[in-house]
Amino acid sequence: MNVSQKVQIVKRRKVLRRRDVLEKIVSILYYIYVNKHTCVGLRDISRDLHMSLSTVSKYVMLLKEKGLIEVEKKGKKYCLKLTPKGVDAVVVSQRLLGILGLRIE
């Protein structure tokens, strides 16, 4: 295997990792959107989307920093809620997935 082939393999792996991250972020946003009438916490997302709690926490912090979700404390639990910007992100991602013939389970 020459250097050019190795570089191509590394580039493909990076693309796959980015796609995996994007898929997880969109899944978390969509989960919060679908469950908007209940108090959604990190453990709920972790359990139902089969992601580690640390992964969910990392992406939730990113979404919060970008203004897509809000965190509200209810008793001892922290509830996640989409902001209007977050709702827009869900709508756009759903349209894009529809165009591509894909969907989030």
C-alpha positions as CSV (number, residue, x, y, z in Angstrom):
1,M,0.0,0.0,0.0
2,N,1.5,3.3,-1.0
3,V,1.3,6.7,0.8
4,S,-1.5,8.0,-1.4
5,Q,-3.7,5.0,-0.6
6,K,-3.1,5.4,3.1
7,V,-4.1,9.1,2.9
8,Q,-7.3,8.1,1.2
9,I,-8.1,5.6,3.9
10,V,-7.5,8.2,6.6
11,K,-9.7,10.7,4.8
12,R,-12.5,8.1,4.5
13,R,-12.4,7.4,8.2
14,K,-12.6,11.0,9.1
15,V,-15.7,11.4,6.9
16,L,-17.3,8.4,8.5
17,R,-16.6,9.8,12.0
18,R,-18.1,13.1,11.1
19,R,-21.2,11.4,9.7
20,D,-21.5,9.3,12.9
21,V,-21.3,12.5,15.0
22,L,-23.9,14.3,12.9
23,E,-26.2,11.3,13.1
24,K,-26.0,11.3,16.9
25,I,-26.6,15.0,17.2
26,V,-29.6,14.9,14.8
27,S,-30.9,11.8,16.7
28,I,-30.7,13.6,20.1
29,L,-32.4,16.7,18.7
30,Y,-35.2,14.6,17.1
31,Y,-35.6,12.6,20.4
32,I,-36.1,15.8,22.3
33,Y,-38.5,17.1,19.7
34,V,-40.6,13.9,19.7
35,N,-40.8,13.9,23.5
36,K,-41.4,17.6,23.9
37,H,-44.4,17.1,26.3
38,T,-42.4,15.1,28.8
39,C,-39.3,15.9,30.9
40,V,-36.4,14.5,28.8
41,G,-33.2,13.9,30.7
42,L,-29.7,12.7,29.7
43,R,-30.4,9.2,31.0
44,D,-33.6,8.9,29.0
45,I,-31.7,9.8,25.8
46,S,-28.8,7.5,26.7
47,R,-31.1,4.5,27.4
48,D,-33.5,5.0,24.4
49,L,-30.9,5.9,21.8
50,H,-28.3,3.3,23.0
51,M,-25.6,5.9,23.5
52,S,-23.3,6.1,26.4
53,L,-24.2,8.8,29.0
54,S,-20.8,10.6,28.4
55,T,-21.5,10.8,24.6
56,V,-25.0,12.2,25.2
57,S,-23.7,14.6,27.8
58,K,-21.0,15.8,25.4
59,Y,-23.4,16.5,22.5
60,V,-26.0,18.0,24.8
61,M,-23.5,20.5,26.0
62,L,-22.6,21.3,22.4
63,L,-26.3,21.8,21.5
64,K,-26.7,24.0,24.5
65,E,-23.7,26.1,23.7
66,K,-25.0,26.6,20.1
67,G,-28.4,27.7,21.4
68,L,-30.4,24.7,20.1
69,I,-31.6,23.5,23.5
70,E,-32.3,24.8,26.9
71,V,-31.9,23.0,30.2
72,E,-34.5,23.5,32.8
73,K,-34.4,22.1,36.4
74,K,-37.5,20.4,37.6
75,G,-37.0,19.1,41.1
76,K,-33.9,16.9,41.1
77,K,-34.1,16.3,37.3
78,Y,-32.8,18.5,34.5
79,C,-35.1,18.6,31.5
80,L,-34.0,19.3,28.0
81,K,-36.1,21.5,25.7
82,L,-35.7,22.7,22.2
83,T,-35.3,26.4,21.5
84,P,-37.0,27.9,18.4
85,K,-33.6,27.6,16.7
86,G,-33.5,23.9,17.7
87,V,-36.9,23.3,16.3
88,D,-35.8,24.9,13.0
89,A,-32.8,22.5,13.0
90,V,-35.0,19.5,13.4
91,V,-37.3,20.6,10.6
92,V,-34.4,21.3,8.2
93,S,-32.8,17.9,9.0
94,Q,-36.1,16.1,8.5
95,R,-36.6,17.8,5.1
96,L,-33.0,16.9,4.1
97,L,-33.5,13.3,5.2
98,G,-36.7,13.1,3.3
99,I,-35.1,14.4,0.1
100,L,-32.3,11.8,0.5
101,G,-34.9,9.1,1.2
102,L,-33.6,8.4,4.7
103,R,-35.3,8.7,8.1
104,I,-34.4,8.6,11.8
105,E,-35.7,5.6,13.7
